[in-house]
Amino acid sequence: MSWILPAAIGIPLLGAGMAALFGRRLWPQRIVALIGVGSVLAASIALIFETDRSGPVVAQLGGWSAPAGITLAADRFSAIVLAVSAAMLFAVLVYAMAQLGRDALDWWFHAKYQVLAAGVAISMLTGDLFNLFVGFEVMLVASYVLLTPKTGPGEVRATMSYVVINLLASALFLVVIAFTYGLTGTMNLADLAVRLGDVDETIRTALGLLMLVVFGIKAALFPLFMWLPDSYPTAPTPVTAIFAGLLTKVGVFVIIRTQTLLFPQEGPSTLILTVAGLTMFVGVLGAIAQNDVKRILSFHIVSQIGYMIMGLGFLSVAGLGAAILYISHHIIVKTGLFLVGGIVESEHGTGALDRTGGLLHRRPVIAVLFLPLALSLAGIPPFSGFVAKLALVQEGVALGRGVIVAVSLAVSVLTFYSMTKIWSAAFWGSPGEEGRPAGRGMVLATVGVVVLSLGVAFFAQPIADLSIRAAAELLDPTVYIGAVLGDA
């Protein structure tokens, strides 16, 4: 099974090169892109079954064993998150095929999109710190050019903060890598977990905080999130949707991986729980203040990140399991909401709430797609968001963390309010401006995402059980370390 790991990265990269060679011929590009992204999805599903049955899957590349060589590794956690991410990459690709391809600027979309998919796979499957940096940069380089397909002054200005902040984060990441290598003489994550035990506790804590800052920028944690709401709404809907669903979650994934593997500690972390509470509360206040569908949803990305970090802050099996379940739910729901937002924009020619209305009567199918996703985001039963939030709240109560539980419940109420704001403006009331009807492929792709979201709720128990097993594995780093290092 170890060959699946490099295949999940290599096939979309090869597909990106092939798509670029096809030039203006869109149909061959689309077929290659479907194969490239589909291969990541197939590989990740296979990895879920393999890691759950036999433990972490490891591939040592280049003929060198760990810790000297290039290591790829997948455990339950990475397999789950990669599978959900790949499913959304595939759904958004289908959506994009129905919306894009109308001008020359879209001819390169499929090549760039597969590079993005490869970057996501590298970030989640790499077993060393430097190649984690490579994965981030592959993903971010693709995202830079996907964000600005049209270089008008509005797009450039809005994207500038995204580019500058992420470049600064990358530069800081390189400093962290150099500092880490100077301390330990290794980049391999499993080997780092062993060697950091011999480092002075103060220095180890400082290194952990530096990593939290670096990956906190990528994840849009408070107070490092202001680049996100300005840059995401300006991009085409497929780009915004996949960024909303994936990019910040890759940051959360790496925070959970590094904090549990490299800097394990006993009991809840007050610092992480404080950051989580501030992230959720400030994010939802920003959402309430907006008057555009995409900007409301962009601030909700920030707010919902707080729930995932809340689960990490508990540093318990149940808390981490709830966080993993929440990540899976949120990637799907947030992607779906942006796809619905794109359909609303297409129908009205705008996403401004004061210029939309009446879609419930004109296109009821769009309202049917929006409603379960919005209720899930707010945590209303019986949808997937309720299951994930309930697990977090129960663990918070069990640990006696009443403040963060109260904040999470208040934010859920405010989230519901902001969703009703979109509902009343875009779907209720008198008809707004009219644009171009959304393509059938856009609606069908969104239907698939909504069905998957409902599936998470319907199969909540087995998914939660798998998440708990993944969390137990994260909190017992010896399993991952033993699989990667072997007899080294």
N, C-alpha and C positions, 0 to 999 in steps of 0.2 A: 504493500500500500504506500510505501514511502515515495514512489514515483509520482503519486498524485500531487504532492506538494509543489514540485517544480512545474508540473503541467498546468496547475491552476494559475501560475504566473506567466509561464512562457507562451501558452496558447493565445491569450489576449494580446500580448506584445507582438507576436507573429502576425496576428490578425490586424493589428494597427498598421503594420508595415504593408500588408496586402491591401488594406482599404485605401491607403494613401496612393498605392500604385494604380488603383482603378480610376483615379481622377474624378471626372464628371459622371461616371456611370454609377448611379445611385443604387440600383438593385443588387449588383454584385457586392457593393459595400455593405448593404443591409444584411445580406446572407452571411457574409464573413463576420459581421458584428454580432449577429445572433449566435453563430457558432462560438465565437470568442467568449462572449459573456455567458452563454449557456454552459460552456465547459467549466467556468468558475462555479456556477451553481451546482452542476453535477458533481464536481469534485468535493465541494463543501458538504453536500448531503451524504456522500460516501464517507467523508471524514467524521460526521456526527455518529454514524453507526459504528465505525471502526474504533473511534476514541472511547465511545461509551462501552464497547465490548472489551477492548484490550488495553486501554490506556493511551497515553500520548503517542502520536505518530511522528517519527523523526527522519529527516533526510540530511545526510552530510554530503555536501557538494564538493567537487574538485578533487576528490581522492584524499582529502585531509579530514581526520577525525576531530571532534570537539576536544578542547576549546579552540584549536588553531584554525580550523576550517570554517567555511560558510555553512551555517546551520539553519535549516528550516524545521519548524516544529509546530504541531497542532495538538491541542488538548480539547476537552469538551467545550470550554469557554470560547476559544477561538473558532472552533468548528460551528458552534451555534450562531455566533455573531456574523461570521462570514457567510453562512447559508442564508440568513435573513437579508444581509446586505446584497448578496448576489441575486436573490429573488427580486429585490427592488430595482437593481440595475437592469434586470431583464424586462420588468414591467415598464419602466420608464423608457427603455429603448423602443419598445413597441409603441408607446405613446408618442415618442419623438418622430417615429417614422410617419405617423399620421399628421404631424404638425409642421415638421421641418422639410427641407428639400426644395423650397420654392425659390431660392436664389443661390448665387454662387458661394455666399459665405457659409452655407450649410454643407458644401461638398466635403469638407474636412471633419465634419462632426463625428463620424463613425470611427475615424482613426483616433481622434482625441479622446473619445469616450472609452475606447478599449484601453488606452494608456491609463486613464483614470481607474478602470476596473483592475488593471494589473497593480497599480499603486496601492489600492485598498487591500488586495491579496498579499502583497509584500508586507505591508504594515502589520497584518494580522498573523502572518505565518513565519515571520523572521524570528530567528533565535539569538540574534546579537544586536547590540545597541547601534552600531554604525549602519547596518543594513536597515534598521528601523528608520534612521535618518534618510537613507536612500529611498525607502518606501514613501515616506512623507513627501520628499521632494518630487518624486515621480507623480504622486497624486496631486501635489500643489501646482506643479508646472502645467499639468493638463487642466487644472481648475482655473488657472490664470487666463488661459486662452479661451476656455469655454465661457467664462464670465462676460467677455467683451467681444461677441461676434460682430457687433457693429460699434465702431469707435466714435460715437457722438460724444460731445462734451459731458452730457449727463452720465453716460455709462462709465467714462473714464474717471470722472470725479468720484462717483460712488464706489468704484472698484479700487481706487487708489489706497484707501485705508486698509482694505483686505490685503492687498499686495504688500504694503509697507509693514503692517503689523506681523504678517506671517513671515516676511523676510527677516525681521528682527527676531522673531521666535526661532527661526532656523539658525540664525547666527548664535543665539544664546544656547541652542541645542548643541552646536559644535563646541562651544566652550565647555558645556557639561560633559560631552564625550571626551574631550581632552583631559579635563579634570579627573574624570572617572578612570581613564586609562593610566594616567599618572599615578593614581592611588593604588590601583589593583593590578595593572599590567595585562588586562583582558577586556574584551568587548562582549564575550559570550554571556548571555543573560544568566544561564544556569551557573556558570563559573563565577560570575559576579555575585550571585546570591551567596556563594560559599565564601568568597574572599572578602566581601564587605563585612563579614562577621569579625574580621581581624582589624578593621579600621576603627579609629577613635570614634566614640559615640557622638560627640559634638560635630565632627566632620561629616559623619554619616547622616546625621539629621539635616545639616546644611545642604548636603547633596540631594537628599530627599525633597527638601523644600524647593531647591532649584528645578528639579524635574517636575514637581507639581506646578510650578509657574510656567515652564515651557509647554507642558501638555495642557495646562489650564487655558493658555491662549488658544491652542488648537481646539479645545472643547468649549470655548466661550464661557468660562466660569466668571463669576463676579470677582473683581471688577474689570476683567480683561475681555469683555464681550462686545464692546461698542462697535467693533469693525463689522459685526455680523448683520444687524438690522439695516445698515446703509447699503451693503453690497449685494445681498441676496435678491431683493425685489427687482433689481434692474436687469437681471439675466432672463433669457428665454425660460418658459415654464419647465421644460424637461430638465434643464440645467439646475434651476432653483430647486426643483423637487428632489433631485438626487443629492444635491448639496445639503438640503434640509434634512433628508433622511440619514445621510451617511457621514459627512465629513466631521461634524462635531462628535459623532458617536465613535469614530476612530480615535479621537482624542480621549474620550472617556474610557474606551477599551484599553488604551495604553496606560492611562492613570491607574486603572484597576490592576493591570498586569504588573506594573513596576512597584506599586505600593504594597501589593501582597507578596510578590516574589523577592524584591530587593530590600524592602524596609518593613518587614512584618512586625506587628506589635500586638499586644494583648488588650482587649477591651475597646470600647468606642473611642473615636478620636474627636475631641471637642473642636479642634481646628477645622477638620473636614466637614463636620456637621454644621458649623457656623457658616462656612463658605457655601454649603448646600442650601441652607435656609435663605441666605442673602440672594443667591442666584435665582431661586424660585420666586421670591417675593419681588425683587426689582424687575425681573423679566415680565411677570404678569402685570405689574403696574405699567410698564412700557406698552404692553399689548392693549390694555384698556384705553390708553391715550391716543391710539392710532385710528385713522379713518380710511385705511386701504387694506384689502384682504391680505395681500402678501406681507405687508408690514406687520399686521396683527399676528400672522402665523410665524413671522421671523422672530418676533419677541417671544413667542411661545416656545420656540426652539430653546432659547436661553432658559426660560422658566422650567421647562421639563428636564433639562440637564440636571437641575438641582435634585430631582427625585432620584436619579441614578447615583449621584454622588452621596446622597443621603444613605443609600443602601451600603455603599462602601464605608461610610463613616461609622456604621454600626460594627464593622469588623467581626461579624458573626456569620455562621453558615446560612441562617435564615435571612439575614440582611443582604448578604451578597447574592444569594439565590433570587431574592426579590428584585435586586438591581439588574441582574441578568435578564430576568423575565421582563422588567420594565424596558430595558434596552431593546429587546426583541419586539415588544409591542409598539414602542415609540417609533422605531425605524419605519415600520409599516404604516402606522397611522399618520405620521407627519408627512411621509411621501404622498400618501393618498390625499391628504388635505390640500397640499400644493397642486396636485393634479386637478382636483376639483376647482381650486382657485384659478387655474389656467383655463378651465372650461368656462367659468364665470366670466373671465376677462374676454375670452373669445366671443361669447354670446352678447356681451355688452360693449365690447371694444374698450373696456376700462375695468380696473379693479377698485376704483374709488367708490366707497359705500354710498355717497350722496348722489351718485349717478347710476346706480343699479337698482333693481327691484323687479318683482313679479315673476321670477323664474319658477316658482312653485306651480304657477298656472300655465306658463308657457312651455317649460321643459321640466316636468315633474321628476323625470328620471335623475336629473342632476341633484334635486333636493333629496331624493332617496339615497344617493351616494354620499352626500355631505353629512346627513344626520347621524348615522352610526359612527362615523369617524369623529365628528365633533363631540358626541356624547362619550365616546371612548377616551378622548383627550381630557375631558373634564372629570373622568372617573365615575361615570354614572353606570350602575348595574343594568344589565349583566355583561357589559362589554369588557374587552381585554384590559382597558385602563383601570377599571374598577378592581379587577383581580390583582393587578400589579400593585396598585396603591394600597389595597387592603392588606396585602402581605407586608408592605413597608410599615404601615401604621401599626399592625399587630406586633411586629418586632420592636418598633419604637416604644410601644406601651410596655412590652415585656422587659425592656431594658431600662425603663424609667426615664425615657427621654421625652418628657411631655412637651417641651418648648418646640422642638422640631416637628413633632406630631401635630401640634396646634397650627404651626405655620403651614405645613403641608395641606391640612384640611381647609384652611382659609384660602390658600392659593387655588385649590380645587374649585371652591365656590366662585372665585373671581374668574377662573378659566371658563367656567360655565356661563358666567355673565358675558364675557367677551365673545363666546360662541353664539349666544343669543343675539348679540349685536350684529354679527355677520348674517345670521338667519333672517332677522327682521328687516335688514336693509337690502340684502341681495335676493332673497327668496319670497319675502312677504311684500305687502304694499303694492303701490301702483307701478306699472311697467317703467323701467328705466331706459337708457339708451340702447339701441340695437347694434350689434356687430355682426360677425360672421358665425353661423352655426358651427359648433364643434364637430370635428370629423368623427366618424364611427370608430376608428381605431383608438382615438383619444378616450372615448367613453368606454370601450371594451377593456382597455388596459386599466382604467380606473376601477371598473367592476371587478377585475381580477384582484386588485389590491384590497378592495373592500371585503371581498369574499375571504381573502387570506386573513384579514383582521378579525373577521367573525370566527374563522377557524381557530385562531389563537384563543379566543374566549371559549369556544366549544370544547377544545382539547386542553383547557387550562391546566387540569390536574397532571396529565403526563408531561406537559411542557414544564410545569413548575417542578415536578420531580426531577426532570433532567437538569434544570437550572440549579436545584439543590445539590445534585451530584457534582456539577461543575464547580459550584461554590466550595464544596468540601475539598475538592482537588486543589483549588486556588489557595485555600488556607492550610494545605499540607504541601509546601513547596518541594518536599523530598521526592514526590512522585515525578514532577516535571524535571527536577535536577537529575534524578537517577536515569530517566529515559534519555536525556540529552547527553549527559557525560558518560554514561555506561561505566566502563572500567577505567576511564581516564583518571 
